[in-house]
Amino acid sequence: FRLVVLISGNGSNLQAILDAIDTGRLKARLAAVISNRADAYGLQRAAAAGVPAEVLAHGDFADREAFDAALAARIESHEPDIIVAAGFMRIFSAGFVDRFAGRIINVHPSLLPAYTGLRTHQRVLDDLGNGGAALHGCSVHFVTGDLDGGPCIAQATVPVLQSDTADSLAQRVHVQEHQLLPQVLVWLSEGRVGYDRDIAMPDRLTL
Ligand code: GRF
């Protein structure tokens, strides 16, 4: 079971995958880590674990399609079963998503379909003061053409406290991400989770 992990930054989710492989919990080979940013700390995590790490800077390409074509070629060269977007801060083009349908997953810091997009923790806190839910969390989902909208595989929840800041809430969510993402990869590696293009995320979730 071969993986390619895409990152843009710190790579704590990448670390969780590396640790799960290291302990034998996840029986997989991490074929490569690819970052769109040369300064991503996750590249050092990959190097420390002896995993090939590559930088593909999106600024070097004329447009999203050109970058995605180059990224797809790099990914294919490693022949992964699953591609993991783990804090990869780029929106994929339709062509890219079609090519890898059912083989690419993403970890998102909210209980999707609530809070797609960015700054999820602050938005949850803002809403808490306006009668919003005191429940937050993270989702691992298949990537499709809908931004943060592909079929959800698993979610984990955390409480939202009155005393929370965006940072404290993010930290609590991160702990869950680091459990959930390797767990989903174990399920995928065991063939216990599959992609069905007819199943979509519900449009709306009422908490
Ligand atoms: C995580 O919160 C993830 O849900 C989001 O980006 C963050 C990446 O963190 N997509 P890290 O780089 O894995 O530490």
Residues whose N, C-alpha, C, O or C-beta is under 5 A from the ligand:
A	BS01	GRF	G9 N10 G11 S12 N13 L14 A86 G87 V107 H108 P109
